[in-house]
Amino acid sequence: MSLRELRLKRGLTQSQLGEKVGVSQQRLAEYELGKRPIGNMTLDNALRICDALRVSNPRKLLDADTKESES
């Protein structure tokens, strides 16, 4: 499941998620649009995003990013 899908499933806007994790809305938009690879995200940011989205394994975000770039 992509970052966008996870965020929407939790009922959060990019701005709301950004506030929770300390990342700008613009940065989240870049991750969601594939302009900035999720795999290049700092571990700290990945863990905070996973906590906010209640994802137990940060690998799920990385795997979703890899599958989308292959499409």
A tleap script that builds the chain and sets N, CA, C and O, in Angstrom:
source leaprc.protein.ff14SB
mol = sequence {
  NMET SER LEU ARG GLU LEU ARG LEU LYS ARG
  GLY LEU THR GLN SER GLN LEU GLY GLU LYS
  VAL GLY VAL SER GLN GLN ARG LEU ALA GLU
  TYR GLU LEU GLY LYS ARG PRO ILE GLY ASN
  MET THR LEU ASP ASN ALA LEU ARG ILE CYS
  ASP ALA LEU ARG VAL SER ASN PRO ARG LYS
  LEU LEU ASP ALA ASP THR LYS GLU SER GLU
  CSER
}
set mol.1.N position { 0.856 -1.173 0.000 }
set mol.1.CA position { 0.000 0.000 0.000 }
set mol.1.C position { 0.902 1.235 0.000 }
set mol.1.O position { 1.878 1.298 0.747 }
set mol.2.N position { 0.575 2.199 -0.827 }
set mol.2.CA position { 1.410 3.391 -0.958 }
set mol.2.C position { 1.233 4.326 0.237 }
set mol.2.O position { 0.287 4.208 1.015 }
set mol.3.N position { 2.164 5.245 0.352 }
set mol.3.CA position { 2.094 6.249 1.418 }
set mol.3.C position { 0.778 7.010 1.330 }
set mol.3.O position { 0.128 7.247 2.348 }
set mol.4.N position { 0.386 7.390 0.136 }
set mol.4.CA position { -0.869 8.128 -0.049 }
set mol.4.C position { -2.061 7.290 0.411 }
set mol.4.O position { -2.932 7.785 1.127 }
set mol.5.N position { -2.100 6.030 0.002 }
set mol.5.CA position { -3.203 5.149 0.389 }
set mol.5.C position { -3.272 4.978 1.904 }
set mol.5.O position { -4.353 5.006 2.492 }
set mol.6.N position { -2.116 4.802 2.525 }
set mol.6.CA position { -2.079 4.655 3.983 }
set mol.6.C position { -2.569 5.925 4.670 }
set mol.6.O position { -3.339 5.871 5.629 }
set mol.7.N position { -2.112 7.063 4.166 }
set mol.7.CA position { -2.509 8.352 4.754 }
set mol.7.C position { -4.014 8.551 4.631 }
set mol.7.O position { -4.674 8.939 5.595 }
set mol.8.N position { -4.555 8.286 3.447 }
set mol.8.CA position { -5.991 8.452 3.239 }
set mol.8.C position { -6.794 7.461 4.070 }
set mol.8.O position { -7.862 7.796 4.584 }
set mol.9.N position { -6.282 6.245 4.201 }
set mol.9.CA position { -6.963 5.223 5.002 }
set mol.9.C position { -7.085 5.676 6.456 }
set mol.9.O position { -8.053 5.336 7.136 }
set mol.10.N position { -6.111 6.434 6.926 }
set mol.10.CA position { -6.130 6.948 8.298 }
set mol.10.C position { -6.885 8.271 8.402 }
set mol.10.O position { -7.028 8.823 9.493 }
set mol.11.N position { -7.368 8.780 7.265 }
set mol.11.CA position { -8.171 9.999 7.274 }
set mol.11.C position { -7.374 11.268 7.515 }
set mol.11.O position { -7.881 12.223 8.104 }
set mol.12.N position { -6.127 11.282 7.063 }
set mol.12.CA position { -5.265 12.445 7.282 }
set mol.12.C position { -4.972 13.169 5.978 }
set mol.12.O position { -4.854 12.547 4.922 }
set mol.13.N position { -4.856 14.487 6.059 }
set mol.13.CA position { -4.374 15.267 4.925 }
set mol.13.C position { -2.847 15.256 4.980 }
set mol.13.O position { -2.257 14.859 5.984 }
set mol.14.N position { -2.227 15.687 3.910 }
set mol.14.CA position { -0.764 15.788 3.912 }
set mol.14.C position { -0.308 16.754 5.002 }
set mol.14.O position { 0.690 16.502 5.676 }
set mol.15.N position { -1.023 17.838 5.174 }
set mol.15.CA position { -0.657 18.831 6.197 }
set mol.15.C position { -0.762 18.242 7.598 }
set mol.15.O position { 0.118 18.457 8.431 }
set mol.16.N position { -1.838 17.500 7.859 }
set mol.16.CA position { -2.016 16.889 9.181 }
set mol.16.C position { -0.911 15.880 9.476 }
set mol.16.O position { -0.353 15.866 10.573 }
set mol.17.N position { -0.598 15.037 8.494 }
set mol.17.CA position { 0.468 14.053 8.691 }
set mol.17.C position { 1.802 14.769 8.886 }
set mol.17.O position { 2.598 14.396 9.749 }
set mol.18.N position { 2.034 15.789 8.085 }
set mol.18.CA position { 3.268 16.552 8.206 }
set mol.18.C position { 3.453 17.153 9.587 }
set mol.18.O position { 4.550 17.124 10.144 }
set mol.19.N position { 2.375 17.700 10.136 }
set mol.19.CA position { 2.449 18.269 11.483 }
set mol.19.C position { 2.767 17.199 12.520 }
set mol.19.O position { 3.546 17.434 13.445 }
set mol.20.N position { 2.165 16.029 12.364 }
set mol.20.CA position { 2.403 14.947 13.324 }
set mol.20.C position { 3.846 14.465 13.326 }
set mol.20.O position { 4.387 14.099 14.370 }
set mol.21.N position { 4.471 14.467 12.140 }
set mol.21.CA position { 5.807 13.878 12.030 }
set mol.21.C position { 6.929 14.885 11.833 }
set mol.21.O position { 8.102 14.512 11.816 }
set mol.22.N position { 6.577 16.162 11.682 }
set mol.22.CA position { 7.618 17.178 11.526 }
set mol.22.C position { 8.215 17.228 10.129 }
set mol.22.O position { 9.398 17.522 9.960 }
set mol.23.N position { 7.385 16.938 9.126 }
set mol.23.CA position { 7.810 16.990 7.729 }
set mol.23.C position { 6.848 17.933 7.012 }
set mol.23.O position { 5.651 17.940 7.303 }
set mol.24.N position { 7.356 18.715 6.095 }
set mol.24.CA position { 6.488 19.668 5.401 }
set mol.24.C position { 5.487 18.950 4.496 }
set mol.24.O position { 5.716 17.827 4.045 }
set mol.25.N position { 4.378 19.630 4.249 }
set mol.25.CA position { 3.359 19.094 3.345 }
set mol.25.C position { 3.961 18.907 1.958 }
set mol.25.O position { 3.655 17.931 1.273 }
set mol.26.N position { 4.806 19.827 1.547 }
set mol.26.CA position { 5.439 19.743 0.227 }
set mol.26.C position { 6.323 18.493 0.127 }
set mol.26.O position { 6.323 17.812 -0.898 }
set mol.27.N position { 7.061 18.200 1.172 }
set mol.27.CA position { 7.925 17.012 1.165 }
set mol.27.C position { 7.084 15.745 1.060 }
set mol.27.O position { 7.430 14.836 0.305 }
set mol.28.N position { 5.980 15.672 1.811 }
set mol.28.CA position { 5.100 14.507 1.734 }
set mol.28.C position { 4.517 14.371 0.330 }
set mol.28.O position { 4.418 13.262 -0.196 }
set mol.29.N position { 4.132 15.489 -0.277 }
set mol.29.CA position { 3.595 15.460 -1.643 }
set mol.29.C position { 4.648 14.906 -2.611 }
set mol.29.O position { 4.320 14.129 -3.508 }
set mol.30.N position { 5.896 15.301 -2.430 }
set mol.30.CA position { 6.969 14.790 -3.292 }
set mol.30.C position { 7.138 13.286 -3.126 }
set mol.30.O position { 7.349 12.578 -4.111 }
set mol.31.N position { 7.049 12.789 -1.895 }
set mol.31.CA position { 7.130 11.343 -1.669 }
set mol.31.C position { 5.960 10.629 -2.337 }
set mol.31.O position { 6.141 9.604 -2.994 }
set mol.32.N position { 4.768 11.175 -2.166 }
set mol.32.CA position { 3.579 10.537 -2.721 }
set mol.32.C position { 3.579 10.543 -4.251 }
set mol.32.O position { 3.114 9.584 -4.869 }
set mol.33.N position { 4.084 11.588 -4.859 }
set mol.33.CA position { 4.094 11.703 -6.314 }
set mol.33.C position { 5.296 11.019 -6.961 }
set mol.33.O position { 5.385 10.940 -8.187 }
set mol.34.N position { 6.217 10.524 -6.135 }
set mol.34.CA position { 7.393 9.852 -6.666 }
set mol.34.C position { 8.491 10.795 -7.116 }
set mol.34.O position { 9.461 10.364 -7.739 }
set mol.35.N position { 8.350 12.082 -6.807 }
set mol.35.CA position { 9.393 13.049 -7.154 }
set mol.35.C position { 10.597 12.900 -6.231 }
set mol.35.O position { 11.711 13.298 -6.575 }
set mol.36.N position { 10.364 12.334 -5.081 }
set mol.36.CA position { 11.420 12.085 -4.098 }
set mol.36.C position { 11.219 10.647 -3.631 }
set mol.36.O position { 10.188 10.336 -3.035 }
set mol.37.N position { 12.193 9.758 -3.891 }
set mol.37.CA position { 12.022 8.350 -3.516 }
set mol.37.C position { 11.903 8.158 -2.001 }
set mol.37.O position { 12.676 8.723 -1.228 }
set mol.38.N position { 10.935 7.363 -1.601 }
set mol.38.CA position { 10.750 7.061 -0.182 }
set mol.38.C position { 11.991 6.378 0.379 }
set mol.38.O position { 12.326 6.552 1.551 }
set mol.39.N position { 12.663 5.608 -0.450 }
set mol.39.CA position { 13.873 4.909 -0.021 }
set mol.39.C position { 14.989 5.844 0.404 }
set mol.39.O position { 15.908 5.429 1.110 }
set mol.40.N position { 14.923 7.102 -0.013 }
set mol.40.CA position { 15.939 8.086 0.378 }
set mol.40.C position { 15.547 8.866 1.627 }
set mol.40.O position { 16.285 9.743 2.078 }
set mol.41.N position { 14.378 8.542 2.185 }
set mol.41.CA position { 13.904 9.199 3.397 }
set mol.41.C position { 14.814 8.795 4.572 }
set mol.41.O position { 15.310 7.669 4.617 }
set mol.42.N position { 15.026 9.707 5.504 }
set mol.42.CA position { 15.827 9.336 6.670 }
set mol.42.C position { 15.074 8.284 7.489 }
set mol.42.O position { 13.844 8.236 7.476 }
set mol.43.N position { 15.813 7.463 8.184 }
set mol.43.CA position { 15.199 6.430 9.012 }
set mol.43.C position { 14.305 7.071 10.069 }
set mol.43.O position { 13.226 6.558 10.366 }
set mol.44.N position { 14.745 8.173 10.628 }
set mol.44.CA position { 13.958 8.873 11.638 }
set mol.44.C position { 12.604 9.294 11.074 }
set mol.44.O position { 11.573 9.077 11.711 }
set mol.45.N position { 12.601 9.898 9.874 }
set mol.45.CA position { 11.336 10.300 9.253 }
set mol.45.C position { 10.470 9.087 8.929 }
set mol.45.O position { 9.258 9.115 9.143 }
set mol.46.N position { 11.078 8.032 8.421 }
set mol.46.CA position { 10.316 6.818 8.085 }
set mol.46.C position { 9.646 6.247 9.324 }
set mol.46.O position { 8.480 5.853 9.273 }
set mol.47.N position { 10.365 6.201 10.427 }
set mol.47.CA position { 9.793 5.664 11.666 }
set mol.47.C position { 8.672 6.545 12.205 }
set mol.47.O position { 7.658 6.037 12.683 }
set mol.48.N position { 8.849 7.865 12.132 }
set mol.48.CA position { 7.792 8.775 12.606 }
set mol.48.C position { 6.546 8.662 11.737 }
set mol.48.O position { 5.428 8.686 12.252 }
set mol.49.N position { 6.728 8.540 10.425 }
set mol.49.CA position { 5.583 8.384 9.525 }
set mol.49.C position { 4.888 7.060 9.797 }
set mol.49.O position { 3.659 6.999 9.845 }
set mol.50.N position { 5.664 6.003 9.973 }
set mol.50.CA position { 5.077 4.692 10.276 }
set mol.50.C position { 4.306 4.732 11.590 }
set mol.50.O position { 3.221 4.160 11.687 }
set mol.51.N position { 4.848 5.396 12.590 }
set mol.51.CA position { 4.141 5.522 13.872 }
set mol.51.C position { 2.822 6.274 13.686 }
set mol.51.O position { 1.784 5.858 14.201 }
set mol.52.N position { 2.873 7.377 12.950 }
set mol.52.CA position { 1.676 8.197 12.753 }
set mol.52.C position { 0.604 7.450 11.958 }
set mol.52.O position { -0.591 7.646 12.181 }
set mol.53.N position { 1.036 6.594 11.030 }
set mol.53.CA position { 0.091 5.846 10.197 }
set mol.53.C position { -0.201 4.455 10.751 }
set mol.53.O position { -0.932 3.673 10.143 }
set mol.54.N position { 0.378 4.159 11.908 }
set mol.54.CA position { 0.203 2.860 12.564 }
set mol.54.C position { 0.617 1.696 11.658 }
set mol.54.O position { -0.093 0.700 11.520 }
set mol.55.N position { 1.793 1.862 11.050 }
set mol.55.CA position { 2.393 0.814 10.226 }
set mol.55.C position { 3.506 0.199 11.061 }
set mol.55.O position { 4.433 0.893 11.478 }
set mol.56.N position { 3.411 -1.103 11.305 }
set mol.56.CA position { 4.373 -1.744 12.203 }
set mol.56.C position { 5.732 -1.990 11.543 }
set mol.56.O position { 6.741 -2.106 12.240 }
set mol.57.N position { 5.771 -2.070 10.226 }
set mol.57.CA position { 7.011 -2.392 9.541 }
set mol.57.C position { 7.324 -1.326 8.489 }
set mol.57.O position { 6.624 -1.243 7.480 }
set mol.58.N position { 8.367 -0.504 8.705 }
set mol.58.CA position { 8.720 0.539 7.734 }
set mol.58.C position { 9.003 -0.029 6.348 }
set mol.58.O position { 8.916 0.693 5.355 }
set mol.59.N position { 9.339 -1.304 6.272 }
set mol.59.CA position { 9.614 -1.951 4.994 }
set mol.59.C position { 8.399 -1.867 4.060 }
set mol.59.O position { 8.555 -1.829 2.839 }
set mol.60.N position { 7.199 -1.839 4.633 }
set mol.60.CA position { 5.985 -1.756 3.815 }
set mol.60.C position { 5.979 -0.486 2.976 }
set mol.60.O position { 5.548 -0.507 1.823 }
set mol.61.N position { 6.453 0.617 3.542 }
set mol.61.CA position { 6.527 1.863 2.776 }
set mol.61.C position { 7.562 1.757 1.670 }
set mol.61.O position { 7.321 2.194 0.544 }
set mol.62.N position { 8.717 1.176 1.988 }
set mol.62.CA position { 9.769 1.040 0.998 }
set mol.62.C position { 9.350 0.093 -0.123 }
set mol.62.O position { 9.608 0.368 -1.295 }
set mol.63.N position { 8.712 -1.008 0.224 }
set mol.63.CA position { 8.265 -1.965 -0.790 }
set mol.63.C position { 7.218 -1.353 -1.698 }
set mol.63.O position { 7.243 -1.587 -2.906 }
set mol.64.N position { 6.297 -0.574 -1.146 }
set mol.64.CA position { 5.266 0.083 -1.950 }
set mol.64.C position { 5.903 1.052 -2.925 }
set mol.64.O position { 5.471 1.155 -4.073 }
set mol.65.N position { 6.935 1.770 -2.476 }
set mol.65.CA position { 7.629 2.732 -3.327 }
set mol.65.C position { 8.318 2.012 -4.477 }
set mol.65.O position { 8.272 2.480 -5.615 }
set mol.66.N position { 8.949 0.892 -4.198 }
set mol.66.CA position { 9.670 0.123 -5.224 }
set mol.66.C position { 8.705 -0.417 -6.279 }
set mol.66.O position { 8.983 -0.334 -7.475 }
set mol.67.N position { 7.584 -0.964 -5.842 }
set mol.67.CA position { 6.603 -1.523 -6.775 }
set mol.67.C position { 6.015 -0.448 -7.677 }
set mol.67.O position { 5.790 -0.692 -8.862 }
set mol.68.N position { 5.759 0.754 -7.125 }
set mol.68.CA position { 5.186 1.833 -7.925 }
set mol.68.C position { 6.173 2.328 -8.963 }
set mol.68.O position { 5.769 2.679 -10.071 }
set mol.69.N position { 7.482 2.367 -8.630 }
set mol.69.CA position { 8.450 2.851 -9.604 }
set mol.69.C position { 8.673 1.863 -10.733 }
set mol.69.O position { 9.097 2.246 -11.824 }
set mol.70.N position { 8.387 0.584 -10.477 }
set mol.70.CA position { 8.549 -0.429 -11.518 }
set mol.70.C position { 7.395 -0.392 -12.502 }
set mol.70.O position { 7.543 -0.863 -13.630 }
set mol.71.N position { 6.242 0.158 -12.109 }
set mol.71.CA position { 5.046 0.165 -12.971 }
set mol.71.C position { 5.202 1.111 -14.128 }
set mol.71.O position { 4.292 1.239 -14.947 }
savepdb mol mol.pdb
quit
